[in-house]
Amino acid sequence: GGGAYNFAYWVSAIGGGHGNVASNRSYVGGGANNVAAPSNSMDAFVGAGLGNKVYASQSAIVGGSYNVISNLAVSSLIGGGQGNILSGRGNSAIVGGSGNTINYTNSGPQGARFSFIGGGSGNKVTEAYGSVLGGFGNSVGGMYGTAGGYGAQALHSGSWVWSDFQQGRSFASVTTNEFAIRASGGVRLEAKLQVTGEARFYGPIYISPAGDLGMGTYTNGMLP
């Protein structure tokens, strides 16, 4: 289409830009030094940006800079941002942000497939069906885990961890299928609350407006 020093091979196309490479039925829209589907992959897409590389089949990077989708991460997407790396087993997405990773380095045979990072910085998912909603320095290491906020670590299968901002302090799950919240400013629920099962409270309980709290007898930090 235009530009300079672009190379398109085998039913591929490049819209413009500089130093872009597309091969095996792939497309690069523009930008500079972007690569779509080298070696044995095919049907890849890079919209624009700088230094983005798609090595996996049927995968796409829309824009941003220095984002990478590795050859195992088929059918995956990076929307934009900078320095995001997707090297899981495929069918995953990083919407944006910087320095976020989805990889299978510490995973079982499922790999980090079907995983998601919404944005933020320095977040990582290393297990299948994991999600980081956003924030900074969050990690998911258990299948079906979800993390968000600052330094939240969903390390167990089925755990959901939400963490407030406390500089340099992480907050991790301790068991499977756990819903864990760290909120130093308190938790406010404007709704009726019914608790079925064991409830643990590590701090004062405030009820406003004035009402009744009936959960049984308070014993050793638990309300049975």
Contacts in CASP RR format, 6 or more apart in sequence:
PFRMAT RR
TARGET T0000
AUTHOR 0000-0000-0000
METHOD contacts of the structure
MODEL  1
GGGAYNFAYWVSAIGGGHGNVASNRSYVGGGANNVAAPSNSMDAFVGAGL
GNKVYASQSAIVGGSYNVISNLAVSSLIGGGQGNILSGRGNSAIVGGSGN
TINYTNSGPQGARFSFIGGGSGNKVTEAYGSVLGGFGNSVGGMYGTAGGY
GAQALHSGSWVWSDFQQGRSFASVTTNEFAIRASGGVRLEAKLQVTGEAR
FYGPIYISPAGDLGMGTYTNGMLP
1 13 0 8 1.000
1 14 0 8 1.000
1 15 0 8 1.000
1 16 0 8 1.000
2 14 0 8 1.000
2 15 0 8 1.000
2 16 0 8 1.000
2 17 0 8 1.000
3 16 0 8 1.000
3 17 0 8 1.000
3 18 0 8 1.000
4 17 0 8 1.000
4 18 0 8 1.000
4 19 0 8 1.000
5 18 0 8 1.000
5 19 0 8 1.000
6 14 0 8 1.000
6 15 0 8 1.000
6 16 0 8 1.000
6 17 0 8 1.000
6 18 0 8 1.000
6 19 0 8 1.000
6 20 0 8 1.000
6 21 0 8 1.000
6 28 0 8 1.000
7 14 0 8 1.000
7 19 0 8 1.000
7 20 0 8 1.000
7 21 0 8 1.000
7 22 0 8 1.000
8 14 0 8 1.000
8 21 0 8 1.000
8 22 0 8 1.000
8 23 0 8 1.000
8 28 0 8 1.000
9 22 0 8 1.000
9 23 0 8 1.000
9 24 0 8 1.000
10 23 0 8 1.000
10 24 0 8 1.000
10 25 0 8 1.000
11 24 0 8 1.000
11 25 0 8 1.000
12 22 0 8 1.000
12 23 0 8 1.000
12 24 0 8 1.000
12 25 0 8 1.000
12 26 0 8 1.000
12 27 0 8 1.000
12 36 0 8 1.000
12 37 0 8 1.000
13 22 0 8 1.000
13 27 0 8 1.000
13 28 0 8 1.000
14 20 0 8 1.000
14 22 0 8 1.000
14 27 0 8 1.000
14 28 0 8 1.000
14 29 0 8 1.000
14 30 0 8 1.000
15 27 0 8 1.000
15 28 0 8 1.000
15 29 0 8 1.000
15 30 0 8 1.000
16 28 0 8 1.000
16 29 0 8 1.000
16 30 0 8 1.000
16 31 0 8 1.000
17 29 0 8 1.000
17 30 0 8 1.000
17 31 0 8 1.000
17 32 0 8 1.000
18 31 0 8 1.000
18 32 0 8 1.000
18 33 0 8 1.000
19 32 0 8 1.000
19 33 0 8 1.000
19 34 0 8 1.000
20 28 0 8 1.000
20 29 0 8 1.000
20 30 0 8 1.000
20 31 0 8 1.000
20 32 0 8 1.000
20 33 0 8 1.000
20 34 0 8 1.000
20 35 0 8 1.000
20 36 0 8 1.000
20 46 0 8 1.000
21 28 0 8 1.000
21 34 0 8 1.000
21 35 0 8 1.000
21 36 0 8 1.000
21 38 0 8 1.000
22 28 0 8 1.000
22 35 0 8 1.000
22 36 0 8 1.000
22 37 0 8 1.000
22 44 0 8 1.000
22 46 0 8 1.000
23 36 0 8 1.000
23 37 0 8 1.000
23 38 0 8 1.000
24 37 0 8 1.000
24 38 0 8 1.000
24 40 0 8 1.000
24 41 0 8 1.000
24 42 0 8 1.000
24 43 0 8 1.000
24 44 0 8 1.000
25 37 0 8 1.000
25 42 0 8 1.000
25 43 0 8 1.000
26 36 0 8 1.000
26 37 0 8 1.000
26 42 0 8 1.000
26 43 0 8 1.000
26 44 0 8 1.000
26 45 0 8 1.000
26 54 0 8 1.000
27 36 0 8 1.000
27 44 0 8 1.000
27 45 0 8 1.000
27 46 0 8 1.000
27 47 0 8 1.000
28 34 0 8 1.000
28 35 0 8 1.000
28 36 0 8 1.000
28 45 0 8 1.000
28 46 0 8 1.000
28 47 0 8 1.000
29 46 0 8 1.000
29 47 0 8 1.000
29 48 0 8 1.000
30 46 0 8 1.000
30 47 0 8 1.000
30 48 0 8 1.000
30 49 0 8 1.000
31 48 0 8 1.000
31 49 0 8 1.000
31 50 0 8 1.000
32 49 0 8 1.000
32 50 0 8 1.000
32 51 0 8 1.000
33 50 0 8 1.000
33 51 0 8 1.000
34 46 0 8 1.000
34 47 0 8 1.000
34 48 0 8 1.000
34 49 0 8 1.000
34 50 0 8 1.000
34 51 0 8 1.000
34 52 0 8 1.000
34 53 0 8 1.000
34 61 0 8 1.000
35 46 0 8 1.000
35 51 0 8 1.000
35 52 0 8 1.000
35 53 0 8 1.000
35 54 0 8 1.000
35 55 0 8 1.000
36 44 0 8 1.000
36 45 0 8 1.000
36 46 0 8 1.000
36 54 0 8 1.000
37 43 0 8 1.000
37 44 0 8 1.000
37 54 0 8 1.000
37 55 0 8 1.000
37 57 0 8 1.000
38 55 0 8 1.000
39 55 0 8 1.000
39 71 0 8 1.000
40 71 0 8 1.000
41 54 0 8 1.000
41 55 0 8 1.000
41 56 0 8 1.000
41 57 0 8 1.000
41 71 0 8 1.000
42 57 0 8 1.000
42 58 0 8 1.000
43 57 0 8 1.000
43 58 0 8 1.000
44 54 0 8 1.000
44 55 0 8 1.000
44 56 0 8 1.000
44 57 0 8 1.000
44 58 0 8 1.000
44 59 0 8 1.000
44 60 0 8 1.000
45 54 0 8 1.000
45 59 0 8 1.000
45 60 0 8 1.000
45 61 0 8 1.000
46 52 0 8 1.000
46 53 0 8 1.000
46 54 0 8 1.000
46 60 0 8 1.000
46 61 0 8 1.000
46 63 0 8 1.000
47 60 0 8 1.000
47 61 0 8 1.000
47 62 0 8 1.000
47 63 0 8 1.000
48 62 0 8 1.000
48 63 0 8 1.000
48 64 0 8 1.000
49 63 0 8 1.000
49 64 0 8 1.000
49 65 0 8 1.000
50 64 0 8 1.000
50 65 0 8 1.000
50 66 0 8 1.000
51 65 0 8 1.000
51 66 0 8 1.000
51 67 0 8 1.000
52 61 0 8 1.000
52 63 0 8 1.000
52 64 0 8 1.000
52 65 0 8 1.000
52 66 0 8 1.000
52 67 0 8 1.000
52 68 0 8 1.000
52 78 0 8 1.000
53 61 0 8 1.000
53 67 0 8 1.000
53 68 0 8 1.000
53 69 0 8 1.000
54 60 0 8 1.000
54 61 0 8 1.000
54 68 0 8 1.000
54 69 0 8 1.000
55 68 0 8 1.000
55 69 0 8 1.000
55 70 0 8 1.000
55 71 0 8 1.000
56 69 0 8 1.000
56 70 0 8 1.000
56 71 0 8 1.000
56 72 0 8 1.000
56 73 0 8 1.000
56 74 0 8 1.000
56 75 0 8 1.000
56 76 0 8 1.000
56 90 0 8 1.000
57 74 0 8 1.000
57 75 0 8 1.000
58 74 0 8 1.000
58 75 0 8 1.000
59 69 0 8 1.000
59 73 0 8 1.000
59 74 0 8 1.000
59 75 0 8 1.000
59 76 0 8 1.000
59 77 0 8 1.000
60 69 0 8 1.000
60 76 0 8 1.000
60 77 0 8 1.000
60 78 0 8 1.000
60 79 0 8 1.000
61 67 0 8 1.000
61 69 0 8 1.000
61 77 0 8 1.000
61 78 0 8 1.000
61 79 0 8 1.000
61 80 0 8 1.000
62 77 0 8 1.000
62 78 0 8 1.000
62 79 0 8 1.000
62 80 0 8 1.000
63 78 0 8 1.000
63 79 0 8 1.000
63 80 0 8 1.000
63 81 0 8 1.000
64 79 0 8 1.000
64 80 0 8 1.000
64 81 0 8 1.000
64 82 0 8 1.000
65 81 0 8 1.000
65 82 0 8 1.000
65 83 0 8 1.000
66 82 0 8 1.000
66 83 0 8 1.000
67 78 0 8 1.000
67 79 0 8 1.000
67 80 0 8 1.000
67 81 0 8 1.000
67 82 0 8 1.000
67 83 0 8 1.000
67 84 0 8 1.000
67 85 0 8 1.000
67 86 0 8 1.000
67 94 0 8 1.000
68 83 0 8 1.000
68 84 0 8 1.000
68 85 0 8 1.000
68 86 0 8 1.000
68 87 0 8 1.000
69 76 0 8 1.000
69 78 0 8 1.000
69 86 0 8 1.000
69 87 0 8 1.000
70 85 0 8 1.000
70 86 0 8 1.000
70 87 0 8 1.000
70 88 0 8 1.000
72 87 0 8 1.000
72 88 0 8 1.000
72 89 0 8 1.000
72 90 0 8 1.000
72 104 0 8 1.000
73 86 0 8 1.000
73 87 0 8 1.000
73 88 0 8 1.000
73 89 0 8 1.000
73 90 0 8 1.000
73 92 0 8 1.000
73 102 0 8 1.000
74 90 0 8 1.000
74 91 0 8 1.000
75 90 0 8 1.000
75 91 0 8 1.000
76 86 0 8 1.000
76 88 0 8 1.000
76 90 0 8 1.000
76 91 0 8 1.000
76 92 0 8 1.000
76 93 0 8 1.000
77 92 0 8 1.000
77 93 0 8 1.000
77 94 0 8 1.000
78 84 0 8 1.000
78 86 0 8 1.000
78 93 0 8 1.000
78 94 0 8 1.000
78 96 0 8 1.000
79 93 0 8 1.000
79 94 0 8 1.000
79 95 0 8 1.000
79 96 0 8 1.000
80 94 0 8 1.000
80 95 0 8 1.000
80 96 0 8 1.000
80 97 0 8 1.000
81 96 0 8 1.000
81 97 0 8 1.000
81 98 0 8 1.000
82 97 0 8 1.000
82 98 0 8 1.000
82 99 0 8 1.000
83 98 0 8 1.000
83 99 0 8 1.000
83 100 0 8 1.000
84 94 0 8 1.000
84 96 0 8 1.000
84 97 0 8 1.000
84 98 0 8 1.000
84 99 0 8 1.000
84 100 0 8 1.000
84 101 0 8 1.000
84 117 0 8 1.000
85 99 0 8 1.000
85 100 0 8 1.000
85 101 0 8 1.000
85 102 0 8 1.000
85 103 0 8 1.000
86 92 0 8 1.000
86 93 0 8 1.000
86 94 0 8 1.000
86 101 0 8 1.000
86 102 0 8 1.000
86 103 0 8 1.000
87 101 0 8 1.000
87 102 0 8 1.000
87 103 0 8 1.000
87 104 0 8 1.000
88 102 0 8 1.000
88 103 0 8 1.000
88 104 0 8 1.000
88 107 0 8 1.000
88 111 0 8 1.000
88 112 0 8 1.000
88 113 0 8 1.000
88 115 0 8 1.000
89 104 0 8 1.000
89 110 0 8 1.000
89 111 0 8 1.000
89 112 0 8 1.000
89 113 0 8 1.000
89 128 0 8 1.000
90 112 0 8 1.000
90 113 0 8 1.000
90 114 0 8 1.000
91 113 0 8 1.000
91 114 0 8 1.000
92 102 0 8 1.000
92 112 0 8 1.000
92 113 0 8 1.000
92 114 0 8 1.000
92 115 0 8 1.000
92 116 0 8 1.000
92 125 0 8 1.000
93 115 0 8 1.000
93 116 0 8 1.000
93 117 0 8 1.000
93 118 0 8 1.000
94 100 0 8 1.000
94 102 0 8 1.000
94 116 0 8 1.000
94 117 0 8 1.000
94 118 0 8 1.000
94 119 0 8 1.000
95 116 0 8 1.000
95 117 0 8 1.000
95 118 0 8 1.000
95 119 0 8 1.000
96 117 0 8 1.000
96 118 0 8 1.000
96 119 0 8 1.000
96 120 0 8 1.000
97 118 0 8 1.000
97 119 0 8 1.000
97 120 0 8 1.000
97 121 0 8 1.000
98 120 0 8 1.000
98 121 0 8 1.000
98 122 0 8 1.000
99 121 0 8 1.000
99 122 0 8 1.000
99 123 0 8 1.000
100 117 0 8 1.000
100 118 0 8 1.000
100 119 0 8 1.000
100 120 0 8 1.000
100 121 0 8 1.000
100 122 0 8 1.000
100 123 0 8 1.000
100 124 0 8 1.000
100 132 0 8 1.000
101 122 0 8 1.000
101 123 0 8 1.000
101 124 0 8 1.000
101 125 0 8 1.000
102 112 0 8 1.000
102 115 0 8 1.000
102 117 0 8 1.000
102 124 0 8 1.000
102 125 0 8 1.000
102 126 0 8 1.000
103 112 0 8 1.000
103 124 0 8 1.000
103 125 0 8 1.000
103 126 0 8 1.000
104 111 0 8 1.000
104 112 0 8 1.000
104 126 0 8 1.000
105 126 0 8 1.000
106 126 0 8 1.000
106 127 0 8 1.000
106 141 0 8 1.000
107 126 0 8 1.000
107 127 0 8 1.000
107 128 0 8 1.000
107 141 0 8 1.000
108 127 0 8 1.000
110 127 0 8 1.000
110 128 0 8 1.000
110 143 0 8 1.000
111 127 0 8 1.000
111 128 0 8 1.000
112 125 0 8 1.000
112 126 0 8 1.000
112 127 0 8 1.000
112 128 0 8 1.000
112 130 0 8 1.000
113 128 0 8 1.000
113 129 0 8 1.000
114 128 0 8 1.000
114 129 0 8 1.000
114 130 0 8 1.000
115 125 0 8 1.000
115 127 0 8 1.000
115 128 0 8 1.000
115 129 0 8 1.000
115 130 0 8 1.000
115 131 0 8 1.000
115 140 0 8 1.000
116 125 0 8 1.000
116 130 0 8 1.000
116 131 0 8 1.000
116 132 0 8 1.000
117 123 0 8 1.000
117 124 0 8 1.000
117 125 0 8 1.000
117 131 0 8 1.000
117 132 0 8 1.000
117 134 0 8 1.000
118 132 0 8 1.000
118 133 0 8 1.000
118 134 0 8 1.000
119 132 0 8 1.000
119 134 0 8 1.000
119 135 0 8 1.000
120 134 0 8 1.000
120 135 0 8 1.000
120 136 0 8 1.000
121 135 0 8 1.000
121 136 0 8 1.000
121 137 0 8 1.000
122 136 0 8 1.000
122 137 0 8 1.000
122 138 0 8 1.000
123 132 0 8 1.000
123 134 0 8 1.000
123 135 0 8 1.000
123 136 0 8 1.000
123 137 0 8 1.000
123 138 0 8 1.000
123 139 0 8 1.000
123 147 0 8 1.000
124 132 0 8 1.000
124 137 0 8 1.000
124 138 0 8 1.000
124 139 0 8 1.000
124 140 0 8 1.000
125 131 0 8 1.000
125 132 0 8 1.000
125 139 0 8 1.000
125 140 0 8 1.000
125 141 0 8 1.000
126 139 0 8 1.000
126 140 0 8 1.000
126 141 0 8 1.000
126 142 0 8 1.000
127 140 0 8 1.000
127 141 0 8 1.000
127 142 0 8 1.000
127 143 0 8 1.000
127 145 0 8 1.000
128 143 0 8 1.000
128 144 0 8 1.000
129 143 0 8 1.000
129 144 0 8 1.000
129 145 0 8 1.000
130 140 0 8 1.000
130 141 0 8 1.000
130 142 0 8 1.000
130 143 0 8 1.000
130 144 0 8 1.000
130 145 0 8 1.000
130 146 0 8 1.000
130 154 0 8 1.000
131 140 0 8 1.000
131 145 0 8 1.000
131 146 0 8 1.000
131 147 0 8 1.000
132 138 0 8 1.000
132 139 0 8 1.000
132 140 0 8 1.000
132 146 0 8 1.000
132 147 0 8 1.000
132 148 0 8 1.000
133 146 0 8 1.000
133 147 0 8 1.000
133 148 0 8 1.000
133 149 0 8 1.000
134 148 0 8 1.000
134 149 0 8 1.000
135 148 0 8 1.000
135 149 0 8 1.000
135 150 0 8 1.000
136 149 0 8 1.000
136 150 0 8 1.000
136 151 0 8 1.000
137 150 0 8 1.000
137 151 0 8 1.000
137 152 0 8 1.000
138 147 0 8 1.000
138 148 0 8 1.000
138 149 0 8 1.000
138 150 0 8 1.000
138 151 0 8 1.000
138 152 0 8 1.000
138 153 0 8 1.000
138 161 0 8 1.000
138 163 0 8 1.000
139 147 0 8 1.000
139 151 0 8 1.000
139 152 0 8 1.000
139 153 0 8 1.000
139 154 0 8 1.000
139 155 0 8 1.000
140 146 0 8 1.000
140 147 0 8 1.000
140 153 0 8 1.000
140 154 0 8 1.000
141 153 0 8 1.000
141 154 0 8 1.000
141 155 0 8 1.000
142 154 0 8 1.000
142 155 0 8 1.000
142 156 0 8 1.000
142 157 0 8 1.000
142 158 0 8 1.000
142 159 0 8 1.000
143 157 0 8 1.000
143 158 0 8 1.000
144 157 0 8 1.000
144 158 0 8 1.000
145 154 0 8 1.000
145 156 0 8 1.000
145 157 0 8 1.000
145 158 0 8 1.000
145 159 0 8 1.000
145 160 0 8 1.000
146 154 0 8 1.000
146 158 0 8 1.000
146 159 0 8 1.000
146 160 0 8 1.000
146 161 0 8 1.000
147 153 0 8 1.000
147 154 0 8 1.000
147 160 0 8 1.000
147 161 0 8 1.000
147 162 0 8 1.000
147 163 0 8 1.000
148 161 0 8 1.000
148 162 0 8 1.000
148 163 0 8 1.000
149 162 0 8 1.000
149 163 0 8 1.000
149 164 0 8 1.000
149 165 0 8 1.000
150 163 0 8 1.000
150 164 0 8 1.000
150 165 0 8 1.000
150 166 0 8 1.000
151 163 0 8 1.000
151 169 0 8 1.000
151 170 0 8 1.000
151 171 0 8 1.000
152 161 0 8 1.000
152 162 0 8 1.000
152 163 0 8 1.000
152 170 0 8 1.000
152 171 0 8 1.000
152 172 0 8 1.000
152 182 0 8 1.000
153 161 0 8 1.000
153 170 0 8 1.000
153 171 0 8 1.000
153 172 0 8 1.000
153 173 0 8 1.000
154 160 0 8 1.000
154 161 0 8 1.000
154 172 0 8 1.000
154 173 0 8 1.000
155 172 0 8 1.000
155 173 0 8 1.000
156 173 0 8 1.000
156 174 0 8 1.000
156 175 0 8 1.000
156 176 0 8 1.000
156 177 0 8 1.000
156 178 0 8 1.000
157 176 0 8 1.000
157 177 0 8 1.000
158 176 0 8 1.000
158 177 0 8 1.000
158 178 0 8 1.000
159 173 0 8 1.000
159 175 0 8 1.000
159 176 0 8 1.000
159 177 0 8 1.000
159 178 0 8 1.000
159 179 0 8 1.000
159 180 0 8 1.000
160 178 0 8 1.000
160 179 0 8 1.000
160 180 0 8 1.000
161 171 0 8 1.000
161 172 0 8 1.000
161 173 0 8 1.000
161 178 0 8 1.000
161 180 0 8 1.000
161 181 0 8 1.000
162 180 0 8 1.000
162 181 0 8 1.000
162 182 0 8 1.000
162 183 0 8 1.000
163 170 0 8 1.000
163 171 0 8 1.000
163 181 0 8 1.000
163 182 0 8 1.000
164 182 0 8 1.000
164 183 0 8 1.000
164 184 0 8 1.000
164 185 0 8 1.000
166 182 0 8 1.000
166 184 0 8 1.000
171 180 0 8 1.000
171 182 0 8 1.000
172 180 0 8 1.000
173 180 0 8 1.000
174 180 0 8 1.000
181 187 0 8 1.000
195 215 0 8 1.000
195 223 0 8 1.000
197 224 0 8 1.000
198 222 0 8 1.000
198 224 0 8 1.000
199 215 0 8 1.000
199 222 0 8 1.000
199 223 0 8 1.000
199 224 0 8 1.000
200 221 0 8 1.000
200 222 0 8 1.000
200 223 0 8 1.000
201 221 0 8 1.000
201 222 0 8 1.000
201 223 0 8 1.000
202 221 0 8 1.000
205 213 0 8 1.000
207 213 0 8 1.000
215 223 0 8 1.000
215 224 0 8 1.000
216 223 0 8 1.000
216 224 0 8 1.000
217 223 0 8 1.000
217 224 0 8 1.000
END
